[in-house]
Amino acid sequence: MPRLGLIINPTSGKGSGKVHGELAFKTFKDAGAEVIDLSAESFDEAMAKGKAAVLLGNIDGIVVAGGDGMVHMGVNICANAKVPLGIIACGTGNDAARTLGLPIVDGAAAAKVILAGLTDRVDLGQGSSENRSFYFFGSVSAGFDAVVNARANKWRWPKGPSRYILAMLRELSVFKPLKYTARIDGAERKIEAMLCAVANARSFGGGMLIAPEASIHDAKLDLFIVHPVSRPEFLKLFPKVYTGDHVTHPAVEIVSATSVYLDAGNVPTFADGEYVGNRPMEIKVAPRALEVFVA
C-alpha cells in the first residue's frame, strides 16, 4: 500500500476541507495506506513540509484536500518531481478537479481514486515575477478579474461564489481599461483591455470557461483578452463565460502561445486564485510537468 503525505485546509468550502479531508484520511487508513499529516498553520509552512517530504524520497504521493488554492500548493510541491499529486476537491471552485474529471466534495470517493493508483502526466504553466517563480494548473490573471479577486479575498462575508459577484459589481463601477505591454511567443504587442489571463486549463473562478478550447495535454497556453467594453456591455457579456459563448463577442480575443510576457503596471496577479506578485509576469508552458492521480 502507498505511503502518502496529506495536507488539509480545514477552512476550504465553508469547512468542507476538514470534513472531506478527514473522510479521505479514514479511507486511506482503512485500506492499509500509511498517511503522514503534513498540514500546517500557514500556506507557506505546509508548502515547506510538503517539499521536504518529496526531497526525502520516502513517500508515494502528495495529497491536498481543499480548493484550487490547495491544488496550486500541491502543483508547486510536485511539479517536475517523481511524486504524483492527489486531489481531494472540497473547496468553492474546484476547477482543477472538474478539468481532471475527479470527484468533487466527496472525500471517500476521491481517496479511492488515489488508492487505485492510475496517473496521468499533464501540462502546467510556469510563471515568474520580480520576486518569485511558480507553477500553475489553471490560469494566471492580471486585470479586472485579478482586482476583483483581491477585493473578494479581503471580505469575510458573504461566503462562496456570491462574494466574487458582489466584488465584481463593486469594482466595475470604478474600473478603467488597462494598458498592457505584451510579448507573445516573442512578438511585441500593446494591448488595451479589461483583463488578460493566461490559461493552461479551460476554467477558473468556479466554472467560468474563459478558454473553452484550452487543454492540459497540448503543450500550449491560451491568452484570453477582453478588450474595452462599456459597463452595461460587460454585464451582458459576463454570464456567457459560464457556457463559453463569450468567445464569439468581438471584444474577446484568444491567442494560442507557448510563452507570454505581460506588464500592466502595478496590478495584482493571481495564479489559481493565489496572489503571485504585481509586475511584470513571464509565463511559459511546462509540458507534462505534473503527474497527477486520475480516475
C-alpha positions in Angstrom: 0.0 0.0 0.0 1.2 3.6 -0.7 2.8 6.0 1.8 1.0 9.3 1.3 1.7 12.9 2.6 -1.7 14.6 3.3 -2.2 18.3 3.5 -5.7 19.5 4.6 -7.1 23.0 4.5 -9.9 22.8 7.1 -11.4 26.1 6.1 -11.9 25.3 2.4 -15.5 25.3 1.2 -17.1 26.6 4.5 -15.5 23.8 6.4 -15.7 21.1 3.8 -12.0 20.8 3.8 -12.0 19.5 7.3 -14.9 17.1 6.8 -13.7 15.6 3.5 -10.1 15.7 4.3 -10.8 13.6 7.4 -13.0 11.3 5.3 -10.1 10.8 2.9 -7.7 10.2 5.7 -10.0 7.5 7.1 -10.4 5.9 3.7 -6.7 5.7 3.2 -6.1 4.2 6.7 -9.0 1.7 6.3 -7.3 0.5 3.0 -4.0 0.0 4.8 -2.2 3.0 3.4 0.3 4.9 5.6 -0.6 8.5 5.9 1.7 11.3 7.1 -0.1 14.5 8.1 1.8 17.4 6.6 -0.9 20.1 7.4 0.3 23.3 9.0 -1.0 26.6 10.3 0.1 28.5 7.2 0.2 28.0 3.4 4.0 28.6 3.3 4.7 26.2 6.2 2.6 23.4 4.6 4.3 24.0 1.3 7.7 23.7 3.0 6.7 20.5 4.8 5.4 19.0 1.5 8.6 19.9 -0.4 10.7 18.4 2.4 8.8 15.2 2.2 9.3 15.0 -1.5 13.0 15.6 -1.2 13.4 12.8 1.4 12.0 10.5 -1.3 10.1 8.2 1.1 6.5 8.9 0.0 4.5 7.7 -2.9 2.2 10.7 -3.3 1.3 14.2 -2.0 -2.4 14.6 -1.4 -4.1 18.0 -0.9 -7.6 18.5 0.5 -9.3 21.8 -0.3 -10.0 24.1 -3.2 -8.0 25.3 -6.2 -5.6 27.2 -3.8 -4.6 23.9 -2.3 -4.2 22.4 -5.8 -1.8 25.3 -6.5 0.2 24.4 -3.4 0.3 20.7 -4.5 1.3 21.6 -8.0 4.3 23.7 -6.7 5.3 20.8 -4.5 5.1 18.1 -7.1 6.0 19.9 -10.4 8.8 18.1 -12.2 9.2 15.7 -9.2 8.8 11.9 -9.2 5.9 12.1 -6.8 2.3 12.3 -8.1 -0.3 14.7 -6.8 -3.7 13.5 -5.4 -6.6 16.0 -5.1 -9.4 15.8 -2.6 -11.6 18.6 -4.1 -13.7 20.2 -1.4 -13.3 24.0 -2.0 -15.6 26.6 -3.5 -14.4 26.5 -7.1 -12.8 23.1 -7.7 -11.9 23.9 -11.3 -8.8 21.7 -11.3 -10.8 18.6 -10.2 -13.5 19.4 -12.8 -10.9 19.6 -15.5 -9.5 16.2 -14.5 -12.8 14.5 -14.0 -12.3 13.9 -10.3 -14.9 13.5 -7.6 -16.0 16.8 -6.1 -16.9 17.3 -2.4 -16.6 13.5 -1.8 -13.5 12.8 0.2 -14.0 9.0 0.3 -14.5 8.7 -3.5 -11.5 11.0 -4.2 -9.4 8.9 -1.9 -10.4 5.7 -3.7 -9.2 7.3 -7.0 -5.8 7.8 -5.4 -5.7 4.3 -4.0 -6.4 2.9 -7.4 -3.0 4.3 -8.5 -3.8 5.5 -12.0 -1.9 8.6 -13.0 -1.6 10.9 -16.0 1.0 13.5 -17.0 -0.4 16.9 -17.7 1.0 20.3 -18.7 1.4 23.2 -16.3 2.1 26.9 -16.7 5.3 28.2 -15.3 5.5 31.9 -14.2 7.9 34.3 -12.7 7.6 37.9 -11.4 10.1 40.2 -9.9 10.2 38.3 -6.7 9.1 34.7 -7.2 8.8 31.8 -9.6 5.8 29.4 -9.5 3.8 26.8 -11.4 0.1 26.9 -12.0 -2.5 24.4 -13.2 -5.4 26.6 -14.3 -4.6 30.2 -15.2 -2.7 33.4 -14.3 -4.8 36.6 -14.5 -3.8 40.2 -14.4 -6.6 42.8 -14.9 -10.2 43.3 -13.8 -10.6 39.8 -12.6 -7.5 40.0 -10.5 -8.6 43.2 -8.9 -11.9 41.6 -8.1 -10.1 38.6 -6.7 -8.0 40.9 -4.5 -11.1 42.7 -3.2 -13.1 39.4 -2.6 -10.2 38.0 -0.6 -10.4 40.9 1.8 -14.1 40.3 2.5 -15.1 37.7 5.2 -18.7 37.8 4.0 -20.5 36.6 2.0 -19.0 33.1 1.6 -18.8 31.2 -1.7 -19.1 32.5 -5.3 -21.6 35.3 -4.4 -18.7 37.1 -2.8 -16.9 37.2 -6.2 -20.0 38.5 -7.9 -20.5 41.3 -5.4 -16.8 42.3 -5.6 -17.1 42.4 -9.4 -20.0 44.8 -9.2 -18.2 47.0 -6.8 -15.0 47.2 -8.9 -16.9 47.6 -12.2 -18.2 51.0 -11.0 -14.7 52.4 -10.9 -12.5 50.2 -13.1 -10.8 51.6 -16.2 -9.2 49.5 -19.0 -5.5 48.7 -18.6 -2.7 49.3 -21.0 -0.6 46.1 -21.3 2.9 45.7 -22.7 2.9 42.2 -24.1 5.2 39.8 -25.8 3.5 36.7 -27.2 5.9 34.0 -28.5 8.4 36.8 -29.0 6.1 39.2 -30.9 5.6 42.6 -29.2 2.1 43.9 -28.7 0.5 46.9 -27.0 -2.9 45.8 -25.7 -5.7 47.9 -24.1 -8.0 45.5 -22.2 -10.3 45.0 -19.3 -8.3 41.9 -18.5 -5.7 39.4 -19.7 -5.4 35.9 -18.4 -3.1 33.1 -19.5 -4.9 29.8 -19.3 -3.5 26.3 -19.2 -6.9 24.7 -18.4 -10.4 25.7 -19.6 -11.9 27.3 -16.5 -11.4 29.3 -13.4 -13.5 31.0 -10.7 -15.8 28.1 -10.2 -16.7 27.1 -13.7 -16.0 30.2 -15.8 -14.9 28.8 -19.2 -12.5 31.5 -20.1 -10.7 29.4 -22.7 -13.1 26.6 -23.8 -10.6 25.1 -26.2 -7.7 25.0 -23.7 -6.1 21.6 -23.0 -3.8 20.3 -20.3 -2.2 18.0 -22.9 -1.4 20.2 -25.9 1.8 21.9 -24.7 0.1 25.3 -25.4 -1.3 28.2 -23.3 -4.3 30.3 -24.3 -4.0 34.1 -23.8 -7.5 35.3 -23.0 -8.1 39.0 -23.7 -11.3 41.1 -23.1 -10.8 44.4 -24.9 -12.5 47.5 -23.6 -16.3 47.4 -23.4 -18.9 49.6 -21.7 -20.1 48.6 -18.2 -23.6 47.6 -19.5 -22.0 45.5 -22.2 -19.6 43.8 -19.8 -22.6 42.9 -17.6 -24.3 41.4 -20.6 -21.1 39.5 -21.6 -20.2 38.2 -18.2 -22.8 35.4 -17.8 -21.8 33.9 -21.1 -18.4 32.9 -19.7 -20.1 30.1 -17.9 -21.2 28.5 -21.2 -18.2 29.5 -23.3 -20.5 31.6 -25.6 -18.5 34.7 -24.8 -15.8 33.7 -27.3 -18.0 35.0 -30.2 -18.1 38.5 -28.8 -16.0 41.0 -30.8 -14.3 42.2 -27.6 -13.0 38.7 -26.8 -9.7 37.5 -28.2 -8.0 34.2 -27.5 -4.4 33.6 -28.7 -2.6 30.3 -28.6 1.0 30.6 -27.4 3.9 28.8 -25.6 5.2 31.9 -23.9 3.6 35.2 -22.8 5.1 38.3 -21.1 2.6 40.7 -19.5 3.2 44.1 -17.8 0.2 46.2 -16.9 1.8 48.3 -14.2 1.1 47.9 -10.6 -1.8 45.4 -11.0 -2.1 42.3 -8.7 -1.6 39.0 -10.5 -3.2 35.7 -9.3 -2.4 32.1 -10.3 -5.1 29.5 -9.5 -6.6 32.2 -7.3 -3.4 32.7 -5.2 -1.6 36.1 -5.3 1.8 35.7 -7.0 3.0 39.3 -7.5 2.3 42.5 -9.3 4.6 43.1 -12.3 5.8 42.0 -14.7 5.0 38.4 -15.5 6.9 36.0 -17.7 4.8 32.9 -18.4 5.5 29.8 -20.4 4.1 26.3 -20.8 5.8 23.4 -18.9 4.8 20.3 -20.9 4.0 17.1 -18.9 5.4 18.7 -15.8 2.9 17.2 -13.4 2.0 13.6 -12.6 -1.5 13.5 -11.1 -3.8 10.8 -9.9 -6.8 10.4 -12.2 -10.0 8.3 -12.3 
